[in-house]
């Protein structure tokens, strides 16, 4: 597809100057806190740079927290650049002492706070430090107002598989207010013929799906193939070899192949063998697909881990399945804003008046966050937003110390407090810098964790008639930004309209990954982050407008009239990328994750989904439960 360059004469046609698509105000927070980062630039120049980088944030609770904003990114880079290797003389001691401080306000950190309070009982005090303007980590949502209707989409963590009744995850869901796992969804409306729609952006209805082939395949204009799999890929401008290999891959997923058994449980002989292979080599052997076909057409095989199959452990193919979701026709469920729903349910459970309205799933979805009560003195759990932890260290050595000193930045100042215990539930890329007395074994283990970036682009459109006219609700492509989009039915929660049809405004989510197959894993992540972080909002916006126009203008899409708003959610370290040996170790050495999971370091335990190696909110919860249990059993019981 076209690599769109700035063309001011074309911008008006593309709708680049529509007010909803970017912030039209100065970011006062950045102006107040960015002076140390200017490097010779004026405050107004810095504000303008941050504004064009972060972009429009939508409306509602999450309007100032779309992905890693400019402020969040710079605060994190200060840790990376060792700005706080020593605390400044001006550090403010808050005088606070907590039984537990949780670093990180994503699902793992929030769940850790809940497990801790439940485990410690009455009188316990817990503080959650979160560097973002709102809790949730990658489980956040975007909100638009289009034609008087509130549209909600996910920023990152998306759906939840229905768990088995009475399982640990099922009981956790119920304990935070999710009593019915199957949600009510929109029904069809309008005069057009009904089109079946999935409930998540990662599922599709085969007969309503299309493949697009553009300039990369010598097609100008591009060509569409609707219902490609049932047509045996006829009409796709690809080689005969690629077609045969893709059909072999497609049919092979439904077959039980005794030469390639699936693992039964984590750590069995099959799973350990798979962890010695790359996912790419395994897929080539299992499905008879060439390396070239995998890299050209099957990038999604590794997309759940943010990277291509060439650098991932083959065990990634099955790791999430071994969390054992309930196998039903409607096993994938999704709140309108993705797993932000779980973050909100947990916070509502911890601090009942933190979200307005009743303590129900509908109340959680429709209510507004009462930011003023999150860090209210006197309550068992406090959530302190906009607070980047930069320092954690035992006062008198990990063996003898009764406290951990924790320092954080907020509003340009550094604060210090004490904790009897701590859970590091933030990302692995910062934890190894924050814990100042971390032993070499744990530090070396963290060096075995690699992360890759992701850009979640939410495009609000005033209607999706252009798709319905083509007979599709979703599609895939193999060039340009992202690789697929999908219209989905939303759960009828939080003011979501009860019906959907081709004239309904919807949000189309485009997930953009940055893998570069063939390069070493770390290099792929570093180059991807550089691309993510050095491209302006305006350039991304222009490129997606041109791309969608190329794909859909013949069916009535007009970038100026159809697009109502665009939000970018930049996640610099979105996915952990488990390489071969990540899960079960190499050469008789333990897996790095087990070094960190095995026992606390002094009064500090480690959580976060990184340690499971599976980017799944269920792993976030399970890792939180393990970390807190270790503190309660091994540290605070003595």
C-alpha positions in Angstrom: 0.0 0.0 0.0 1.1 3.6 -0.3 3.7 4.9 2.1 1.9 8.2 2.7 4.2 11.2 2.9 3.0 14.7 4.0 1.0 16.1 1.1 -0.7 19.3 2.3 -2.8 19.6 -0.8 -4.2 16.1 -0.2 -4.8 16.6 3.6 -8.1 18.3 3.2 -9.5 15.5 1.1 -8.3 13.0 3.6 -10.0 14.8 6.5 -6.8 15.6 8.3 -8.1 18.8 9.7 -11.2 17.4 11.3 -11.3 18.7 14.9 -12.1 15.4 16.6 -9.0 13.7 15.3 -6.4 15.5 17.4 -6.1 17.6 20.5 -6.8 21.2 20.1 -5.4 22.3 23.4 -2.1 22.6 25.2 -1.3 19.7 27.5 -0.9 21.5 30.8 0.4 18.4 32.6 3.3 18.1 30.1 4.0 21.8 30.4 4.3 21.5 34.2 6.4 18.3 34.4 8.5 18.3 31.3 11.1 20.9 32.1 13.8 18.4 32.9 13.4 16.7 29.5 13.5 19.8 27.2 17.1 19.6 26.2 17.1 23.2 25.0 13.6 23.3 23.7 11.0 25.8 24.8 8.0 24.7 26.9 5.6 25.4 24.0 7.8 23.3 21.6 7.8 20.5 24.0 4.0 20.6 24.5 3.5 20.7 20.7 5.8 17.6 20.3 3.9 15.7 23.0 0.6 16.7 21.6 1.4 15.5 18.1 2.8 12.3 19.6 0.1 11.3 22.0 -2.7 12.6 19.8 -6.5 12.7 20.5 -7.5 10.7 23.5 -11.3 10.5 23.2 -13.8 11.3 25.9 -14.6 9.8 29.3 -12.4 8.4 32.1 -9.6 7.4 29.7 -9.3 10.6 27.6 -5.9 11.4 29.1 -4.5 7.9 29.1 -4.4 6.4 25.6 -1.6 3.9 25.7 1.8 5.1 26.9 1.4 8.9 26.6 4.3 11.3 26.1 4.5 11.9 29.9 4.5 8.2 30.8 7.1 7.3 28.1 9.5 10.0 29.3 9.1 9.0 33.0 9.9 5.4 32.1 12.9 6.5 30.0 14.3 8.3 33.1 14.4 5.0 34.9 16.1 3.4 31.9 18.7 6.2 31.7 19.6 5.8 35.4 18.4 9.3 36.5 17.5 7.9 39.9 20.5 5.7 40.7 20.7 7.9 43.8 17.7 9.7 45.3 17.9 13.5 45.2 18.5 15.5 48.4 15.1 17.1 47.8 13.2 13.8 48.2 10.0 14.3 50.3 9.4 11.6 52.9 5.6 11.1 53.2 5.9 9.4 56.6 3.6 6.7 55.3 4.1 3.0 56.2 2.1 0.4 54.4 1.8 -3.4 54.9 2.3 -3.8 51.2 3.1 -1.5 48.3 2.2 -2.9 44.9 4.2 -1.3 42.0 2.0 -1.4 38.9 -1.8 -0.8 38.6 -2.6 -3.2 35.8 -4.7 -6.3 36.4 -1.8 -8.1 38.1 -1.2 -5.3 40.5 -4.8 -4.7 41.3 -5.4 -8.4 41.8 -2.4 -8.5 44.1 -3.9 -5.7 46.2 -7.1 -7.6 46.5 -5.5 -10.9 47.4 -3.3 -9.1 50.0 -6.2 -7.4 51.8 -8.3 -10.6 51.7 -5.3 -12.6 53.1 -4.2 -10.1 55.8 -7.7 -9.3 57.1 -8.9 -6.3 59.0 -6.5 -3.4 59.6 -4.1 -4.1 56.7 -3.0 -1.2 54.6 -2.0 -1.5 50.9 -0.9 1.1 48.4 -0.9 0.6 44.6 1.4 2.9 42.7 0.5 3.4 39.0 2.4 5.6 36.6 -0.6 6.2 34.3 -3.4 8.8 34.7 -5.8 5.8 35.3 -5.5 2.3 36.5 -5.6 -0.8 34.3 -2.2 -1.1 32.6 -2.9 -2.4 29.1 -6.5 -3.2 30.2 -7.9 0.2 29.3 -10.6 1.5 27.0 -11.1 4.3 24.5 -14.4 6.2 24.2 -15.8 8.2 21.4 -19.0 10.3 21.0 -20.3 9.9 17.4 -23.7 11.0 16.3 -24.8 11.2 19.9 -23.8 7.6 20.6 -21.0 6.5 23.0 -18.6 4.1 21.3 -16.2 2.0 23.4 -13.2 0.0 22.3 -10.2 -1.7 23.9 -6.7 -0.2 24.1 -5.0 -3.5 24.6 -6.1 -6.6 26.6 -9.3 -7.7 24.9 -11.4 -10.7 25.6 -11.9 -13.4 28.3 -12.5 -17.1 27.7 -15.3 -18.5 29.8 -13.8 -20.5 32.6 -14.9 -23.8 34.0 -17.4 -23.4 36.8 -15.8 -23.5 40.3 -12.3 -23.1 38.8 -9.9 -20.6 40.5 -10.5 -18.0 37.7 -14.2 -18.6 37.8 -14.3 -18.0 41.6 -12.2 -14.9 41.2 -14.5 -13.5 38.5 -17.5 -14.1 40.8 -15.7 -12.5 43.7 -15.4 -9.2 41.9 -19.0 -9.1 40.6 -19.0 -11.1 37.4 -21.7 -13.6 38.2 -22.8 -14.4 34.7 -19.9 -15.2 32.3 -22.0 -15.0 29.1 -22.8 -11.4 28.3 -25.8 -10.0 26.4 -24.8 -8.6 23.0 -26.3 -6.3 20.4 -28.9 -7.6 18.0 -29.3 -6.7 14.3 -31.3 -3.7 13.2 -32.0 -1.8 10.0 -33.4 -2.8 6.7 -30.3 -4.4 5.3 -30.0 -8.2 5.2 -28.6 -9.4 8.5 -25.0 -10.3 8.7 -23.6 -12.5 11.4 -21.0 -10.8 13.6 -18.5 -12.1 16.1 -18.2 -10.8 19.6 -14.4 -10.1 19.6 -12.1 -8.5 17.0 -10.0 -11.7 16.9 -12.8 -14.0 15.6 -14.4 -13.8 12.2 -17.3 -15.3 10.2 -15.7 -17.0 7.2 -18.4 -16.2 4.7 -18.3 -12.5 5.7 -14.5 -12.2 5.5 -12.3 -11.0 2.7 -8.6 -10.8 1.7 -7.2 -7.7 0.1 -4.2 -7.7 -2.3 -2.6 -4.4 -3.3 0.5 -3.0 -4.8 2.8 -5.6 -3.1 1.1 -8.2 -5.3 1.2 -6.2 -8.4 -2.5 -5.2 -8.1 -3.3 -1.5 -8.9 -6.0 -1.0 -8.0 -6.1 -3.7 -5.4 -8.3 -6.8 -5.6 -10.6 -8.4 -3.1 -11.3 -12.1 -2.6 -14.4 -12.6 -0.5 -14.9 -15.8 1.5 -11.4 -16.9 0.5 -11.1 -20.2 2.4 -14.3 -21.8 1.2 -13.2 -20.7 -2.3 -9.9 -22.6 -1.8 -8.1 -19.2 -2.2 -9.2 -19.1 -5.9 -8.7 -15.6 -7.3 -5.9 -14.7 -4.8 -2.9 -13.3 -6.8 -0.4 -15.6 -5.1 1.8 -18.5 -6.3 0.4 -22.0 -6.7 2.9 -23.1 -4.0 1.8 -20.5 -1.5 -1.9 -21.4 -2.2 -1.3 -25.1 -1.6 0.7 -24.5 1.6 -1.9 -22.1 3.0 -4.7 -24.6 2.3 -2.6 -27.3 4.0 -2.2 -25.1 7.0 -5.9 -24.3 7.2 -7.0 -27.9 7.0 -4.3 -29.1 9.3 -5.6 -27.1 12.3 -8.6 -29.3 12.6 -6.7 -32.6 12.4 -5.2 -34.7 15.1 -1.7 -35.6 13.9 -0.1 -38.3 16.0 3.4 -37.2 14.8 2.8 -33.8 16.5 0.8 -34.4 19.7 -0.5 -31.5 21.8 0.8 -31.0 25.3 -1.5 -32.2 28.0 -0.3 -30.0 30.8 2.5 -27.4 31.4 5.8 -29.1 31.9 5.0 -32.5 30.3 7.3 -34.1 27.8 5.6 -32.7 24.8 5.6 -29.1 26.1 9.3 -29.3 27.1 10.2 -30.6 23.7 8.3 -27.8 22.0 10.2 -25.3 24.1 13.4 -26.4 22.4 12.1 -25.3 18.9 11.1 -22.1 17.3 7.4 -21.8 16.5 8.4 -21.2 12.9 10.3 -24.5 12.6 7.4 -26.4 14.3 4.8 -24.9 12.0 6.9 -25.7 9.0 7.2 -29.4 10.1 3.6 -29.8 11.2 1.8 -28.2 8.3 4.3 -28.5 5.4 4.5 -24.7 5.0 7.6 -23.0 3.8 9.4 -20.3 5.7 8.6 -17.7 3.0 4.8 -18.5 3.1 4.8 -18.3 6.9 6.4 -14.9 7.0 4.4 -13.5 4.1 0.9 -14.6 5.1 0.8 -16.2 8.6 2.2 -13.4 10.8 -0.8 -13.9 13.1 0.6 -17.2 14.2 2.9 -15.3 16.6 0.9 -12.1 16.9 -0.5 -13.1 20.3 3.0 -12.7 21.5 3.8 -9.5 19.4 6.5 -11.1 17.3 6.9 -13.4 14.4 7.1 -17.2 14.7 10.8 -17.1 13.8 11.9 -16.0 17.3 9.3 -17.5 19.5 9.2 -20.8 21.4 7.0 -23.4 19.8 5.3 -23.9 23.1 3.6 -20.5 22.5 1.3 -22.4 20.1 -0.4 -24.1 23.1 0.5 -22.2 26.3 -2.7 -20.2 26.5 -4.8 -23.3 25.8 -3.4 -25.0 28.9 -5.2 -22.4 31.0 -8.1 -24.7 30.1 -11.0 -22.4 29.2 -14.5 -23.9 28.8 -14.9 -25.2 25.3 -18.3 -23.9 24.1 -19.6 -22.2 21.0 -19.5 -18.8 22.7 -16.4 -19.3 24.8 -14.9 -15.9 23.9 -16.6 -13.1 25.7 -15.7 -9.4 25.8 -16.7 -6.3 27.6 -17.2 -3.3 25.3 -13.8 -1.9 26.4 -12.0 -5.2 26.6 -10.5 -6.3 29.9 -10.7 -2.8 31.3 -13.9 -4.3 32.6 -11.9 -6.5 35.0 -9.7 -3.7 36.1 -12.8 -1.6 36.9 -14.5 -4.6 38.7 -11.5 -5.1 40.9 -11.1 -1.4 41.8 -14.9 -1.2 42.5 -14.5 -4.2 44.8 -11.5 -2.6 46.6 -13.0 0.9 46.9 -16.8 0.7 46.5 -17.3 4.4 45.7 -14.4 4.6 43.3 -16.9 4.1 40.4 -20.3 5.7 40.5 -23.4 3.5 40.4 -24.2 0.1 41.8 -21.8 -2.8 42.3 -22.9 -4.7 39.2 -21.3 -5.4 35.9 -23.6 -2.8 34.3 -22.8 -0.3 37.1 -19.1 -0.9 36.6 -19.4 -0.3 32.8 -21.7 2.7 32.9 -20.3 4.5 36.0 -17.6 7.1 36.0 -14.4 6.9 38.0 -14.4 9.0 41.1 -10.7 9.9 41.0 -10.9 11.8 44.3 -11.4 8.7 46.4 -8.8 6.4 44.9 -6.0 7.7 47.2 -8.2 8.6 50.2 -6.5 8.3 53.6 -7.8 5.7 56.0 -9.2 3.1 53.5 -7.6 -0.4 53.3 -6.4 0.0 49.7 -5.3 3.3 48.1 -4.5 3.7 44.4 -2.0 6.5 43.7 -2.1 7.5 40.0 0.5 9.4 38.0 3.1 7.9 40.3 6.1 6.3 38.7 8.1 4.0 41.1 11.8 4.7 40.6 13.4 3.0 43.7 12.9 0.0 45.9 15.4 -1.2 48.4 15.6 -3.0 51.7 16.5 -0.7 54.6 19.0 -3.1 56.2 19.7 -5.9 53.8 17.1 -8.4 52.6 17.7 -10.9 55.4 17.4 -8.5 58.3 15.3 -5.6 57.1 11.8 -5.0 58.4 11.0 -2.5 55.7 11.4 -1.7 52.0 12.0 1.9 51.1 10.1 2.8 47.9 10.4 6.1 46.1 8.3 7.4 43.3 7.9 10.6 41.2 4.7 12.5 40.9 4.2 15.9 39.3 8.0 16.5 38.9 8.8 15.7 42.6 10.3 12.6 44.3 8.5 11.1 47.3 9.6 8.3 49.7 7.7 5.9 51.9 8.0 2.5 53.7 6.5 -0.9 53.2 6.6 -4.1 55.2 6.4 -5.9 51.9 6.2 -5.1 48.2 4.9 -6.7 45.0 6.6 -5.7 41.8 3.8 -6.0 39.3 5.0 -3.7 36.6 6.9 -4.6 33.5 10.2 -6.6 33.6 11.9 -3.8 31.6 11.6 -1.4 34.6 11.6 -3.8 37.6 15.2 -4.8 37.1 16.2 -1.1 37.4 13.8 -0.1 40.2 14.8 -2.8 42.7 18.2 -1.4 43.7 19.6 -4.3 45.7 18.4 -7.0 43.3 20.8 -9.9 43.4 22.7 -10.9 40.2 20.7 -14.1 39.8 17.4 -12.2 39.5 18.9 -9.5 37.5 20.4 -12.0 35.0 17.0 -13.7 34.9 15.3 -10.4 33.9 17.8 -10.0 31.1 16.3 -13.1 29.5 13.0 -11.3 29.1 12.4 -9.6 25.8 9.5 -7.3 24.9 8.1 -6.0 21.7 5.9 -3.0 21.0 2.3 -2.7 19.6 0.2 0.1 18.3 -3.5 -0.3 18.9 -5.3 2.1 16.5 -9.0 2.7 17.1 -10.8 4.3 14.2 -14.3 5.4 14.8 -16.5 5.5 11.7 -19.9 7.0 11.3 -21.2 3.8 9.6 -19.8 0.6 8.1 -22.0 0.5 5.0 -18.9 0.3 2.8 -18.1 -3.1 4.3 -21.7 -4.4 4.3 -22.0 -3.4 0.6 -19.0 -5.6 -0.1 -20.6 -8.5 1.8 -18.0 -8.5 4.6 -17.7 -7.5 8.2 -14.0 -8.2 8.5 -10.9 -8.5 6.4 -7.2 -9.2 6.3 -4.4 -7.8 4.2 -0.6 -8.4 3.9 1.0 -4.9 3.5 0.7 -1.5 5.1 -0.3 -0.8 8.7 -1.8 -3.8 10.6 -3.2 -6.9 9.0 -6.9 -7.1 9.8 -10.0 -5.4 11.1 -13.4 -6.7 12.2 -16.8 -5.3 13.0 -18.1 -6.9 16.2 -21.2 -7.0 18.3 -20.7 -5.2 21.6 -21.9 -6.4 24.9 -24.9 -4.3 25.9 -23.2 -2.6 28.9 -22.2 1.0 29.7 -24.6 2.8 27.4 -23.8 0.7 24.3 -26.7 0.9 21.8 -28.8 -2.3 22.0 -28.7 -2.9 18.2 -26.2 -2.8 15.4 -26.6 -2.5 11.6 -24.6 -1.1 8.7 -25.7 2.4 9.5 -24.4 2.2 13.1 -21.3 4.0 14.1 -18.6 1.5 15.1 -15.0 1.4 16.1 -12.6 -0.5 13.9 -9.5 -1.7 15.7 -6.2 -2.1 13.8 -3.4 -3.8 15.7 0.0 -2.9 14.3 3.0 -5.0 15.2 6.6 -4.4 14.3 8.3 -7.8 13.8 11.2 -8.0 11.3 11.6 -11.8 10.6 15.1 -13.0 10.2 16.7 -10.6 12.7 17.6 -11.5 16.3 14.8 -11.2 18.8 16.2 -8.2 20.8 17.0 -6.3 17.6 13.5 -6.8 16.3 12.0 -5.3 19.5 14.5 -2.4 19.6 13.8 -1.5 15.9 10.1 -1.8 16.4 10.1 0.5 19.4 12.2 3.0 17.5 9.6 3.0 14.7 6.7 3.3 17.2 8.3 6.1 19.2 9.6 8.2 16.4 6.4 8.4 14.2 4.1 11.3 14.9 0.3 10.9 15.5 -0.2 13.0 12.3 1.9 10.6 10.2 0.1 7.6 11.5 -3.2 9.3 10.9 -2.4 10.2 7.3 -1.1 6.7 6.5 -4.2 4.9 7.8 -6.6 7.4 6.0 -4.8 6.8 2.7 -4.7 3.0 3.3 -8.4 2.7 4.1 -9.3 4.9 1.1 -7.3 2.6 -1.2 -9.0 -0.5 0.2 -12.6 0.7 0.5 -13.3 3.9 -1.6 -14.9 1.8 -4.4 -17.6 0.7 -2.0 -18.4 4.2 -0.6 -15.7 4.9 2.0 -14.6 8.5 2.2 -11.9 9.3 4.7 -13.2 12.8 5.4 -16.9 11.9 5.8 -16.7 8.4 7.1 -14.0 8.7 9.8 -15.2 10.3 13.0 -12.0 10.0 15.1 -8.8 8.2 15.5 -7.0 7.3 18.8 -3.5 5.8 18.9 -2.6 3.6 21.9 1.2 3.2 21.8 2.5 0.3 23.9 6.3 0.3 23.9 6.6 -3.0 25.7 3.3 -4.6 24.9 4.2 -8.3 24.7 6.7 -10.6 26.3 8.4 -12.6 23.6 9.2 -16.1 24.9 12.2 -17.5 23.0 13.0 -21.2 23.0 14.0 -22.2 26.5 12.0 -19.4 28.1 9.4 -21.7 29.6 11.4 -24.7 30.9 15.1 -23.6 30.7 18.1 -24.6 28.6 21.0 -27.0 29.1 19.9 -28.1 32.5 19.6 -24.5 33.8 16.2 -23.3 35.3 14.0 -21.1 33.2 14.6 -17.4 34.0 10.9 -17.0 35.0 11.3 -19.7 37.6 14.2 -17.9 39.2 11.8 -14.9 39.8 8.8 -17.0 40.7 10.4 -19.4 43.1 10.6 -17.3 46.2 10.5 -13.6 47.2 13.7 -11.6 47.4 13.7 -10.5 51.0 10.4 -8.7 51.4 9.8 -8.2 47.6 7.8 -10.7 45.5 7.4 -10.5 41.7 4.2 -10.7 39.7 3.0 -9.5 36.3 2.0 -11.7 33.3 5.6 -11.5 32.0 6.5 -14.3 34.4 4.0 -16.7 32.9 5.1 -15.9 29.4 1.5 -15.7 28.2 0.0 -12.4 27.4 -3.3 -13.2 29.1 -5.1 -11.4 31.9 -5.7 -14.8 33.6 -2.0 -15.2 34.0 -1.9 -11.7 35.5 -4.3 -12.9 38.2 -2.5 -16.2 38.8 0.9 -14.5 39.1 -0.6 -12.0 41.6 -2.0 -14.8 43.7 1.3 -16.6 43.8 3.3 -13.5 44.7 1.0 -12.5 47.5 0.8 -16.0 48.9 4.6 -16.1 49.1 4.6 -12.8 51.1 1.9 -14.0 53.4 3.4 -17.5 54.0 7.1 -16.7 53.9 7.6 -13.1 54.9 4.8 -11.6 56.9 3.9 -14.7 58.9 7.1 -14.5 61.0 
